[in-house]
Amino acid sequence: MIVTLDDFIREYEKIKAYGWIKTHRSGPTGIGKTLEDLLGIPENNLDEPDFGEYELKSCRLNSQSMLTMFTRAPQPARANTHLRKKYGYSSNAYNNNEKVLHSTLTAARFVPICRIV
């Protein structure tokens, strides 16, 4: 059972020694599912760490997909609808006339913060 970071590193080194491993599921979630299976971590969508205090994330080499660390809805209830209607924009990606609002937080580059006094 994996509890500590040292446990994970030990098991991960064993998995690396296997070489090429066929994923247990096709699509973008296949890598994570396979790694969880090999580590003996049950698949879940719980808002808690996968082992110890750690959340396991994985992706394919050179993937352009973003990893979701957490999803939170603002309070009070229906705040997302209010924000979407007020600040949203039209998009041809959906087959309706509703506004959309997407936001992304990145740690891939430094974003300077200005403060206007």
Backbone as a printed PyTorch tensor [residue, N CA C, xyz], in Angstrom:
tensor([[[  0.8360,  -1.1800,   0.0000],
         [  0.0000,   0.0000,   0.0000],
         [  0.8860,   1.2500,   0.0000]],

        [[  0.5150,   2.2250,  -0.8160],
         [  1.2740,   3.4610,  -0.9080],
         [  0.6690,   4.4770,   0.0450]],

        [[  1.5100,   4.9660,   0.9720],
         [  1.0650,   5.9650,   1.9280],
         [  1.9690,   7.2010,   1.8610]],

        [[  3.2710,   6.9660,   1.7950],
         [  4.2330,   8.0620,   1.8240],
         [  4.8080,   8.3210,   0.4310]],

        [[  5.4950,   9.4480,   0.3120],
         [  6.1680,   9.7620,  -0.9410],
         [  7.2640,   8.7340,  -1.2310]],

        [[  7.9400,   8.2650,  -0.2170],
         [  8.9650,   7.2230,  -0.4100],
         [  8.3440,   5.9320,  -0.9460]],

        [[  7.1620,   5.5670,  -0.4620],
         [  6.4460,   4.3980,  -0.9860],
         [  6.1800,   4.5730,  -2.4750]],

        [[  5.6990,   5.7650,  -2.8440],
         [  5.4030,   6.0450,  -4.2440],
         [  6.6610,   5.9430,  -5.1000]],

        [[  7.7300,   6.5710,  -4.6650],
         [  8.9740,   6.5640,  -5.4490],
         [  9.4610,   5.1370,  -5.6520]],

        [[  9.4260,   4.3210,  -4.6160],
         [  9.8610,   2.9230,  -4.7170],
         [  9.0160,   2.1730,  -5.7560]],

        [[  7.7080,   2.3030,  -5.6840],
         [  6.8250,   1.6060,  -6.6250],
         [  6.9520,   2.1750,  -8.0350]],

        [[  7.1190,   3.4870,  -8.1480],
         [  7.2660,   4.1200,  -9.4600],
         [  8.5430,   3.6360, -10.1570]],

        [[  9.6120,   3.4750,  -9.4140],
         [ 10.8690,   2.9550,  -9.9820],
         [ 10.6670,   1.5390, -10.5340]],

        [[  9.8880,   0.7280,  -9.8460],
         [  9.5820,  -0.6220, -10.3340],
         [  8.8060,  -0.5440, -11.6470]],

        [[  7.8250,   0.3510, -11.7070],
         [  7.0130,   0.5040, -12.9240],
         [  7.8720,   0.9850, -14.0770]],

        [[  8.7610,   1.9350, -13.8440],
         [  9.6570,   2.4300, -14.9010],
         [ 10.4990,   1.2980, -15.4790]],

        [[ 10.8850,   0.3470, -14.6470],
         [ 11.7310,  -0.7680, -15.0960],
         [ 10.9810,  -1.7080, -16.0380]],

        [[  9.6430,  -1.6680, -16.0500],
         [  8.8740,  -2.5170, -16.9560],
         [  9.0820,  -2.1290, -18.4120]],

        [[  9.4210,  -0.8690, -18.6600],
         [  9.5100,  -0.3950, -20.0460],
         [  8.1280,  -0.0170, -20.5490]],

        [[  7.9020,  -0.2170, -21.8460],
         [  6.6380,   0.1710, -22.4830],
         [  5.4770,  -0.6110, -21.8930]],

        [[  4.4080,   0.0970, -21.5260],
         [  3.2170,  -0.5280, -20.9610],
         [  2.0050,  -0.0440, -21.7450]],

        [[  1.1950,  -0.9780, -22.2230],
         [ -0.0350,  -0.6100, -22.9310],
         [ -1.0460,  -0.0750, -21.9200]],

        [[ -1.6940,   1.0390, -22.2660],
         [ -2.6610,   1.6280, -21.3420],
         [ -3.8570,   0.7030, -21.1420]],

        [[ -4.4500,   0.8050, -19.9860],
         [ -5.6070,  -0.0100, -19.6320],
         [ -6.9120,   0.5970, -20.1270]],

        [[ -6.8340,   1.8110, -20.6840],
         [ -8.0190,   2.5110, -21.1820],
         [ -7.5600,   3.4430, -22.2950]],

        [[ -8.3420,   3.5420, -23.3530],
         [ -7.9880,   4.4720, -24.4290],
         [ -8.4100,   5.8880, -24.0400]],

        [[ -7.9200,   6.8580, -24.7640],
         [ -8.3040,   8.2440, -24.5270],
         [ -7.3940,   8.9370, -23.5340]],

        [[ -7.7310,  10.1890, -23.2240],
         [ -6.8510,  11.0120, -22.3970],
         [ -6.7200,  10.5420, -20.9510]],

        [[ -7.6470,   9.7520, -20.4570],
         [ -7.5580,   9.2900, -19.0680],
         [ -6.8220,   7.9580, -18.9460]],

        [[ -6.4040,   7.3860, -20.0670],
         [ -5.7540,   6.0750, -20.0470],
         [ -4.4630,   6.0350, -19.2650]],

        [[ -3.6550,   7.0770, -19.3830],
         [ -2.3650,   7.1060, -18.6910],
         [ -2.5770,   7.0880, -17.1750]],

        [[ -3.4500,   7.9590, -16.6930],
         [ -3.7130,   8.0190, -15.2460],
         [ -4.3140,   6.7410, -14.7160]],

        [[ -5.2560,   6.1740, -15.4530],
         [ -5.8970,   4.9190, -15.0360],
         [ -4.8690,   3.8010, -14.9500]],

        [[ -3.9980,   3.7180, -15.9490],
         [ -2.9730,   2.6720, -15.9610],
         [ -2.0090,   2.8390, -14.7970]],

        [[ -1.5590,   4.0690, -14.5650],
         [ -0.6380,   4.3170, -13.4560],
         [ -1.2870,   3.9840, -12.1200]],

        [[ -2.5380,   4.3880, -11.9280],
         [ -3.2460,   4.0490, -10.6910],
         [ -3.3610,   2.5360, -10.5240]],

        [[ -3.7030,   1.8270, -11.6040],
         [ -3.8100,   0.3640, -11.5340],
         [ -2.4840,  -0.2500, -11.1070]],

        [[ -1.3930,   0.1860, -11.7400],
         [ -0.0790,  -0.3900, -11.4450],
         [  0.3940,  -0.0710, -10.0240]],

        [[ -0.0500,   1.0670,  -9.5040],
         [  0.3150,   1.4470,  -8.1390],
         [ -0.6470,   0.8820,  -7.0970]],

        [[ -1.7510,   0.2710,  -7.5670],
         [ -2.7340,  -0.2770,  -6.6380],
         [ -3.6060,   0.7870,  -5.9960]],

        [[ -3.7510,   1.9210,  -6.6770],
         [ -4.5800,   3.0150,  -6.1690],
         [ -5.9530,   2.9040,  -6.8190]],

        [[ -7.0230,   2.7770,  -6.0370],
         [ -8.3630,   2.6650,  -6.6270],
         [ -8.7540,   3.9510,  -7.3510]],

        [[ -9.4060,   3.8020,  -8.4980],
         [ -9.8840,   4.9630,  -9.2500],
         [-11.0040,   5.6330,  -8.4690]],

        [[-10.9470,   6.9610,  -8.4010],
         [-12.0010,   7.6980,  -7.7040],
         [-12.0620,   9.1240,  -8.2190]],

        [[-13.1400,   9.7800,  -7.9380],
         [-13.3000,  11.1970,  -8.2550],
         [-13.5130,  11.9890,  -6.9800]],

        [[-12.9190,  11.5320,  -5.9090],
         [-13.1100,  12.1720,  -4.6180],
         [-12.2370,  13.4130,  -4.4960]],

        [[-12.6910,  14.3690,  -3.7160],
         [-11.9650,  15.6020,  -3.4630],
         [-11.0110,  15.3840,  -2.2920]],

        [[-10.0880,  14.4430,  -2.4860],
         [ -9.0990,  14.1300,  -1.4540],
         [ -7.8830,  13.5240,  -2.1360]],

        [[ -6.7480,  13.4690,  -1.4600],
         [ -5.5210,  12.9320,  -2.0740],
         [ -5.6650,  11.4560,  -2.4570]],

        [[ -4.8660,  11.0360,  -3.4450],
         [ -4.8640,   9.6390,  -3.8750],
         [ -4.1370,   8.7430,  -2.8800]],

        [[ -3.0790,   9.2780,  -2.2600],
         [ -2.3540,   8.5300,  -1.2280],
         [ -1.6750,   9.5350,  -0.3050]],

        [[ -1.6310,   9.2030,   0.9840],
         [ -1.0260,  10.1330,   1.9400],
         [ -1.6420,  11.5060,   1.7740]],

        [[ -0.7920,  12.4910,   1.5580],
         [ -1.2720,  13.8550,   1.3250],
         [ -1.0800,  14.2810,  -0.1250]],

        [[ -0.9280,  13.2980,  -1.0290],
         [ -0.5830,  13.5750,  -2.4240],
         [ -1.7030,  13.2230,  -3.3970]],

        [[ -1.8970,  14.0940,  -4.3600],
         [ -2.8120,  13.8570,  -5.4760],
         [ -1.9560,  13.4730,  -6.6720]],

        [[ -2.2430,  12.3490,  -7.2850],
         [ -1.4800,  11.8440,  -8.4170],
         [ -2.0330,  12.4250,  -9.7180]],

        [[ -1.1680,  13.0120, -10.5390],
         [ -1.5480,  13.5440, -11.8450],
         [ -0.5870,  12.9950, -12.8780]],

        [[ -1.0890,  12.7310, -14.0830],
         [ -0.2450,  12.2020, -15.1440],
         [ -0.7550,  12.7040, -16.4830]],

        [[  0.1160,  12.6630, -17.4860],
         [ -0.2890,  13.0420, -18.8450],
         [  0.6970,  12.4290, -19.8310]],

        [[  0.2980,  12.4060, -21.0750],
         [  1.1460,  11.8770, -22.1320],
         [  2.2630,  12.8600, -22.4350]],

        [[  3.3970,  12.3620, -22.8740],
         [  4.5230,  13.1910, -23.2640],
         [  4.0860,  14.1480, -24.3650]],

        [[  4.4560,  15.3980, -24.2660],
         [  4.1390,  16.4570, -25.2370],
         [  2.6400,  16.7270, -25.3580]],

        [[  1.8750,  16.3770, -24.3500],
         [  0.4400,  16.6300, -24.3780],
         [  0.1650,  18.1210, -24.2690]],

        [[ -0.8350,  18.5840, -24.9990],
         [ -1.2590,  19.9750, -24.9130],
         [ -2.4390,  20.1250, -23.9530]],

        [[ -2.9090,  19.0160, -23.4060],
         [ -4.0390,  19.0550, -22.4760],
         [ -3.6090,  19.6580, -21.1460]],

        [[ -4.5290,  20.3590, -20.5140],
         [ -4.2520,  20.9180, -19.1970],
         [ -4.6720,  19.9090, -18.1370]],

        [[ -3.9720,  19.9240, -17.0280],
         [ -4.3150,  19.0690, -15.9000],
         [ -5.2210,  19.8590, -14.9620]],

        [[ -6.2810,  19.2460, -14.5170],
         [ -7.1780,  19.8960, -13.5710],
         [ -6.7780,  19.4810, -12.1640]],

        [[ -6.3520,  20.4500, -11.3940],
         [ -5.9720,  20.1660, -10.0150],
         [ -7.1920,  20.1980,  -9.1010]],

        [[ -8.0990,  21.0990,  -9.3630],
         [ -9.3150,  21.1760,  -8.5720],
         [-10.3440,  21.9790,  -9.3490]],

        [[-11.5900,  21.7660,  -9.0190],
         [-12.6870,  22.5250,  -9.6040],
         [-13.5300,  23.0320,  -8.4530]],

        [[-13.7020,  24.3080,  -8.4130],
         [-14.4980,  24.8990,  -7.3390],
         [-15.5580,  25.8080,  -7.9510]],

        [[-16.7300,  25.7840,  -7.3860],
         [-17.8050,  26.6780,  -7.8000],
         [-17.8930,  27.8060,  -6.7770]],

        [[-18.0020,  29.0300,  -7.2540],
         [-18.1040,  30.1470,  -6.3210],
         [-19.4280,  30.1250,  -5.5630]],

        [[-19.4340,  30.7790,  -4.4360],
         [-20.6460,  30.9070,  -3.6260],
         [-21.1730,  32.3210,  -3.7950]],

        [[-22.4300,  32.5920,  -3.6930],
         [-23.5270,  31.7020,  -3.3460],
         [-23.9550,  30.8460,  -4.5290]],

        [[-24.9480,  30.0160,  -4.3160],
         [-25.4660,  29.1650,  -5.3880],
         [-25.8550,  30.0320,  -6.5900]],

        [[-25.6500,  29.4940,  -7.7760],
         [-25.9650,  30.1380,  -9.0610],
         [-25.0280,  31.2930,  -9.3920]],

        [[-23.9330,  31.4360,  -8.6450],
         [-22.9640,  32.4930,  -8.9420],
         [-22.3430,  32.2850, -10.3180]],

        [[-22.1060,  31.0200, -10.7080],
         [-21.5450,  30.7520, -12.0360],
         [-22.4590,  31.2810, -13.1340]],

        [[-23.7590,  31.0940, -12.9800],
         [-24.7170,  31.5740, -13.9780],
         [-24.6660,  33.0980, -14.0570]],

        [[-24.6260,  33.7500, -12.9140],
         [-24.5360,  35.2130, -12.8900],
         [-23.2600,  35.6910, -13.5870]],

        [[-22.1200,  35.0900, -13.2540],
         [-20.8460,  35.4830, -13.8650],
         [-20.8490,  35.2340, -15.3720]],

        [[-21.3940,  34.0840, -15.7910],
         [-21.4430,  33.7550, -17.2210],
         [-22.3060,  34.7490, -17.9880]],

        [[-23.4560,  35.0700, -17.4430],
         [-24.3530,  36.0050, -18.1320],
         [-23.7870,  37.4220, -18.1670]],

        [[-23.1030,  37.8240, -17.1090],
         [-22.5720,  39.1900, -17.0420],
         [-21.2590,  39.3440, -17.8210]],

        [[-20.3410,  38.3600, -17.6970],
         [-19.0180,  38.4950, -18.2840],
         [-18.7500,  37.5340, -19.4450]],

        [[-19.7110,  36.6860, -19.7550],
         [-19.5200,  35.6800, -20.7950],
         [-19.4790,  36.2730, -22.1910]],

        [[-19.2200,  35.4140, -23.1540],
         [-19.1030,  35.8180, -24.5540],
         [-19.7420,  34.7530, -25.4300]],

        [[-20.0950,  35.1360, -26.6430],
         [-20.6930,  34.1940, -27.5940],
         [-19.6190,  33.2550, -28.1250]],

        [[-20.0130,  32.0250, -28.4240],
         [-19.0780,  31.0410, -28.9560],
         [-19.7770,  30.1610, -29.9730]],

        [[-19.1240,  29.9330, -31.0980],
         [-19.6540,  29.0340, -32.1210],
         [-19.4170,  27.5670, -31.7600]],

        [[-18.7110,  27.3250, -30.6730],
         [-18.4050,  25.9540, -30.2710],
         [-19.6330,  25.2160, -29.7460]],

        [[-20.6790,  25.9570, -29.4020],
         [-21.8830,  25.3510, -28.8540],
         [-23.0650,  25.6700, -29.7520]],

        [[-23.9980,  24.7740, -29.8130],
         [-25.1600,  24.9340, -30.6910],
         [-26.3170,  25.5970, -29.9300]],

        [[-26.0480,  26.7930, -29.3950],
         [-27.0950,  27.5580, -28.7170],
         [-26.6700,  29.0210, -28.6680]],

        [[-27.5120,  29.8510, -28.1600],
         [-27.2180,  31.2790, -28.0960],
         [-26.7450,  31.7150, -26.7120]],

        [[-26.4430,  30.7640, -25.8480],
         [-25.9850,  31.0850, -24.4980],
         [-24.5570,  31.6170, -24.5240]],

        [[-24.2500,  32.5190, -23.6200],
         [-22.8790,  32.9870, -23.4560],
         [-22.0650,  31.8930, -22.7590]],

        [[-20.7570,  31.9080, -22.9620],
         [-19.8580,  30.9850, -22.2760],
         [-18.8180,  31.8060, -21.5160]],

        [[-18.2420,  31.1950, -20.5080],
         [-17.1910,  31.8460, -19.7400],
         [-16.2290,  30.7650, -19.2700]],

        [[-15.0190,  30.8330, -19.7680],
         [-13.9760,  29.8810, -19.3800],
         [-12.8490,  30.6600, -18.7170]],

        [[-12.2790,  30.0990, -17.6810],
         [-11.1230,  30.7340, -17.0460],
         [-10.0960,  29.6550, -16.7370]],

        [[ -8.8430,  30.0350, -16.8460],
         [ -7.7480,  29.1010, -16.6110],
         [ -6.6910,  29.7760, -15.7490]],

        [[ -6.2630,  29.0780, -14.7320],
         [ -5.1810,  29.5210, -13.8800],
         [ -3.9630,  28.7200, -14.2910]],

        [[ -2.8460,  29.3820, -14.5640],
         [ -1.6590,  28.6630, -14.9990],
         [ -0.4820,  28.9260, -14.0780]],

        [[  0.3570,  27.9380, -13.9570],
         [  1.6060,  28.0870, -13.2240],
         [  2.7830,  27.8700, -14.1670]],

        [[  2.5040,  27.8760, -15.4730],
         [  3.5260,  27.5980, -16.4670],
         [  4.4060,  28.8060, -16.7580]],

        [[  3.9380,  29.9900, -16.3930],
         [  4.7430,  31.1890, -16.6470],
         [  4.4080,  32.2280, -15.5880]],

        [[  5.3310,  33.1550, -15.4010],
         [  5.1330,  34.2290, -14.4420],
         [  4.2080,  35.2760, -15.0310]],

        [[  3.2280,  35.6580, -14.2570],
         [  2.2860,  36.7090, -14.6820],
         [  2.4410,  37.8570, -13.6810]],

        [[  3.0110,  38.9820, -14.1500],
         [  3.1950,  40.1090, -13.2060],
         [  1.8450,  40.6810, -12.7680]],

        [[  1.7970,  41.0880, -11.5530],
         [  0.5630,  41.6530, -11.0020],
         [  0.7760,  43.1390, -10.7820]],

        [[ -0.1410,  43.9350, -11.3140],
         [ -0.0890,  45.3860, -11.1280],
         [ -1.0950,  45.7780, -10.0560]],

        [[ -0.7290,  46.7420,  -9.3190],
         [ -1.6680,  47.2750,  -8.3360],
         [ -1.8210,  48.7560,  -8.5960]],

        [[ -3.0240,  49.1600,  -8.8870],
         [ -3.3010,  50.5660,  -9.1370],
         [ -3.8670,  51.1590,  -7.8720]],

        [[ -3.2390,  52.2120,  -7.4170],
         [ -3.6760,  52.8380,  -6.1530],
         [ -4.4280,  54.1040,  -6.4530]]])
